[in-house]
Amino acid sequence: MTPETFLETFERLRREVQRVIVGHEALIEEVLIAMLAGGHVLLEGVPGLGKTLLVRTLAQTLDLRYSRIQFTPDLMPADIIGTNVVMQDAAGRRFFDFQRGPIFSQIVLADEINRATPKTQSALLEAMQEHAVTAAGVHYPLEEPFFVLATQNPIEMEGTYPLPEAQVDRFLFKLRVAFPTPRDLVTILDRTTGPAVPTPARVATAADVLAMQALAREVTVASHVKEYVARLVRATHPEADGAASMARRYLRYGASPRGAQALLLAGKVRALVHGRTNVAFEDLRALALPALRHRLILNFEGEAEGIDPDDVVRNVLEEVPELGARV
Amino acid sequence: MDALRGTGPTARDVPLPLRRLLRRVRWAVARRRALDWMVQTTAVAAGASLVVTLLRTVVALDLSGLAVLAGGLGAALLAWLAGLLLPVGDAVAVARWADRWLGLRERTSTALELVAGRTRRTTLAGRTLEDATEAARHVDVAAAFPRRTPPGTRRAAVLVAAAVAAAVVLPGITVPGTPAHRVAEQIRREGRRLEEAARRLEQRARTERIPEARRAAPEVRDVARRLQQERVTRPEALARLGALEARLEQARRQVQERLEERGALRPPPDVPADLFRPQHRLERQVRQLRELAARLAQTPEGEQPRGDLLQRLGELAQGGEGELPAEARRRVEEARRQAERGDVVGAGQALTEALQELEGLEALTADEEALRQAQRQVAASAERIAQGPGAAPEEESPQAARVDPPARAPGGERAAPRGEGGAEPAEGPHEGVQPGRGSVEEKLGAPTRRLDAARARSRVRGQEGTGDVQSGELVGPARLTRVRTPLVRVTAAVVRRADAYLARVRVPADRRAAVRRYFERLAQR
């Protein structure tokens, strides 16, 4: 794959998704970037904004196996991973057979993930990090590409279990789905209430996605750009030298090294998407919010004052110079 | 490209458009930096100059605001040069500048790091280099670095204007009660002193017909008046006094050379050089010759003068080194020979010529002495100004303390009485004895100097040419004596009348101090 074919495929994907999803251009681009970076996405938004539709459309355009798991409080880990079932062959012999759960797909939609118990939520941990599951001591690798899109409702908190930090940290991006603009809303009404509902075409295969992921990792990054990523992440730590002022005041803990990895990897994909083979500062600035916002842990003061982690990330971007002190 | 050396690849590995771009960016950054540094340095220098100028109204600083500004502007020029010539950073740093200012999205710096081996080469490395090269071909460096006025230029210009205006207007202006004001007062005071000294010098030059001193007196007066009238700073005052002193020294040396040429400065063998006073010797010799000439004139024509006269002429003519100067000796010898032949008229003529020679030398020594005295006064003033207002006035030389009587005002009335050096009279005993005005000690202040009148020439009065006159020179320090006028307690009314009289009447300068001392002693009783 070349950068040109990468860009062409990406644009085709975007076009197809946008045939179904109205507006949300940035959201669509960020979801695609996360997928091509090999990461998972946590979508946050009130019901009815098209989160599920976005994931389903994406699966349709990619020719990947898709499954949807509706998280409920009584959902068990085995319901996600699968379980050993006693089977009987033609000779009448009984044996255990592993019945694969919905996680054995390539695009998994974990709908309303915060409704399940932490025990069930953590069933996703290994799958998301290792792209494999272990059941009854047997290791089952998942088919690549493997991509989890989880959704959660930020308003309806009763009967929900907030995701633990370790779980949240495994999402490459946390994306906020905004309410559509009036014009987009009119377009949505036009498309969804008419006689024909648009259906996306399949424009890429799993092999294409894997090739695109591989190419993204070849993008060149200059040393000072990497240093900028490190300084950005370090500035979210309240105790660190060079910490941003809001981080010092409102954060208990900053972004993990996984956040730096996520930012740089996503930056590489964005560079290709914008026709470059090197990462620029602007790629990092553009992706800092989705890559870092869910990795910041507010302290008591931050919680009490209702500080939005996005404000802290913006403050970090303002206070950390791109070129440091050397130039 | 220096950063690339030693890391394997060299500058040649960098594509030409990139090299060209880096060169142009490097120059643009250096140019902009040089201007920024120059403006910043200028602003700092102007601020410092302003501070110095303002400080000089309060503190006696020898540093001039203009000098600080000039130095600062020189430093600004150096800063500009340094900004142009000093390296702005290695090639990678310049590439980062290029990315930043030209909006190249880190293409240049990434490409350069790839060439330098600072970044791991991937399969896309070649594409990155091509991409950066292509971008470098199409950028407009001039548009990215437009000629601009450096930030802070207006502030620097305002500061420079303020510094120049302050340096022109403020020098010499001082805040009353501050050390700077005291220094300015002292300079004016010394100016008055010098003006008085110049007046005395001119008077003496006229009286004694000494040309060099007469020429120097207006110069001294001119400098003195400038010190009083103009707002002169201490360094300027010292410079002017230094130049005046040098001028006086030059004139004095010329006179001294002429005296040496004519042999008037050779001391007698029995007198140490430091105690030798050529003027006194010349005065004595003139007196001797006049006496001899008078006696010779009493000798009838055709008769041989008396033996002791011939013997005296012979002694003078035969005197060795350190006695009469050579020309005068030759004339005296000629007079003796003619007197021996009975040619009294010829002998008298020769003696007159010897006298003229001696009187010429006398005038030269007086000239030299007057110049030396003026020079000492100038040096003393300069020293007092240099030492500052704390310098004790008692340190001045007795000659400088001498005050002549008040000059007659243009209207014919006598000018108001003036104190030493032309200043208003210091508070003296006439105030201290006013009833109800405080104690005498408070009014008097520090005790005055001892009376140290200048040595006056003494002449023997009487009819010339009668009797034997013996005159000699007493070499040594003057004897200090005290005023012996009996002190009598007088009333305040008498003191007032005495003050009024002193203000009106012309009291000789060398007596005025004695009179004052008399009243001071009177007040202490």
HADDOCK unambig.tbl for C-alpha pairs under 7 A between the chains (distance, minus, plus):
assign (segid A and resid 218 and name CA) (segid B and resid 122 and name CA) 5.56 0.50 0.50
assign (segid A and resid 218 and name CA) (segid B and resid 123 and name CA) 6.25 0.50 0.50
assign (segid A and resid 218 and name CA) (segid B and resid 124 and name CA) 6.09 0.50 0.50
assign (segid A and resid 219 and name CA) (segid B and resid 124 and name CA) 6.19 0.50 0.50
assign (segid A and resid 220 and name CA) (segid B and resid 122 and name CA) 6.81 0.50 0.50
assign (segid A and resid 220 and name CA) (segid B and resid 124 and name CA) 6.94 0.50 0.50
assign (segid A and resid 220 and name CA) (segid B and resid 125 and name CA) 6.62 0.50 0.50
assign (segid A and resid 221 and name CA) (segid B and resid 110 and name CA) 6.64 0.50 0.50
assign (segid A and resid 222 and name CA) (segid B and resid 109 and name CA) 6.92 0.50 0.50
assign (segid A and resid 222 and name CA) (segid B and resid 110 and name CA) 4.72 0.50 0.50
assign (segid A and resid 222 and name CA) (segid B and resid 113 and name CA) 6.50 0.50 0.50
assign (segid A and resid 222 and name CA) (segid B and resid 119 and name CA) 6.07 0.50 0.50
assign (segid A and resid 223 and name CA) (segid B and resid 119 and name CA) 6.50 0.50 0.50
assign (segid A and resid 277 and name CA) (segid B and resid 124 and name CA) 6.54 0.50 0.50
assign (segid A and resid 277 and name CA) (segid B and resid 127 and name CA) 6.82 0.50 0.50
assign (segid A and resid 277 and name CA) (segid B and resid 128 and name CA) 5.50 0.50 0.50
assign (segid A and resid 278 and name CA) (segid B and resid 107 and name CA) 6.58 0.50 0.50
assign (segid A and resid 278 and name CA) (segid B and resid 110 and name CA) 6.91 0.50 0.50
assign (segid A and resid 278 and name CA) (segid B and resid 128 and name CA) 6.46 0.50 0.50
assign (segid A and resid 280 and name CA) (segid B and resid 105 and name CA) 5.04 0.50 0.50
assign (segid A and resid 280 and name CA) (segid B and resid 106 and name CA) 5.28 0.50 0.50
assign (segid A and resid 281 and name CA) (segid B and resid 105 and name CA) 6.97 0.50 0.50
assign (segid A and resid 327 and name CA) (segid B and resid 93 and name CA) 6.04 0.50 0.50
